[in-house]
Amino acid sequence: MGSSRRYRLDLAYRGSAYHGWQRQPNALSVQEVLEGRLGQLLRAPIELTGCGRTDTGVHALRYVAHFDGPEGLTAWPKDGLVRSLNGMLPSDIVVYSLAEVAADFHARFDARLREYRYVLQRRPNPFTLGLATPYYHELSLEAMQRGAQALLDHEDFASFCKSGGDAKTTICRLARSEWAVEGDQWVYTVAADRFLRNMVRAIVGTLLEMGRGRITLGELHDILRAKSRSRAGASVSPEGLYLSRVEY
C-alpha cells in the first residue's frame, strides 16, 4: 500500500437507521458502513476513529473522524474521492471533505469543544418526523432558561450520567447552555469540553420537568450535588438530538 498518511473526514449523518456511530456486534452503525465503503473504494481495510460516540438514533450535523491510509489520496481530482465515496454511501450519510492532516492528529483526543442541539417540535409537523421530538405540553421557557444557565455553575454531572457507565470522571466543563425559540421549535444548545454517555438527553429531560413546574431551581442544584442519576429527570428520546459542532 506504500507509505501511510493520516486523513481527516468531515461528515454528517441522519442517525435514525443506526445504532450510533461506534461499531458493535449484531447492530448496524455509521462507523461500520463508512469503513466498509471507504475500504471498498481504496481497496484496503480501513479503521476509522471518531470524535466520540453517539447513541442509537442520534444525528450529527458535523462529525469528524480520522484514518490512516495510502499517501496521495488528496492528489485525486478536486473532490473526486469525496464524490466517489458519497456515491457509494447510503443517502443518510454524507461526507463533506477529506484532508491530509498531521500524523499525530486525533479526532477524539484533540477535540477541545463539542456542541449538541436538542430540538423540540412544539406543534405537529409531518416534515420533522424523526428529526425533532414532538412535545406539546405547556412549558415555561423562562424556567427552563434559568435551569440551563444554572448548569454553567457546575462541573460534576454524575447525576446526568447513564447508570453503570464506564466514565473515569464525571467532570465536564460547560461553555454554553441555553434555549432558543426557532419558529415552532424550541432548541437547547449545550457545549462542553466533553460529555458523558446519555448526558444531554438526561439534562433535557430534567429541564423539561422544570418547564412543567415539577422541579424548582433549588431542586436542580440539589440534583446536581447529589451525584445520583435516580434524582434527575428521565432521558428524552434520541430523535431530537444532534451533534452540531466539534472544535479543535
Secondary structure, DSSP 8 states (H G I E B T S, - for coil): --SEEEEEEEEEE-GGGSS-SS-BTTB--HHHHHHHHHHHHHTS----EESS---TT-EEEEEEEEEEEETTGGGSSTTHHHHHHHHHS-TTEEEEEEEEE-TT--TTTT--EEEEEEEEE-S--GGGBTTBEE--S---HHHHHHHHHHGGG--B-GGGS-TT---S--B--EEEEEEEEETTEEEEEEEES---TTHHHHHHHHHHHHHTTSS-HHHHHHHHHHT-GGGS-----GGGEEEEEEE-
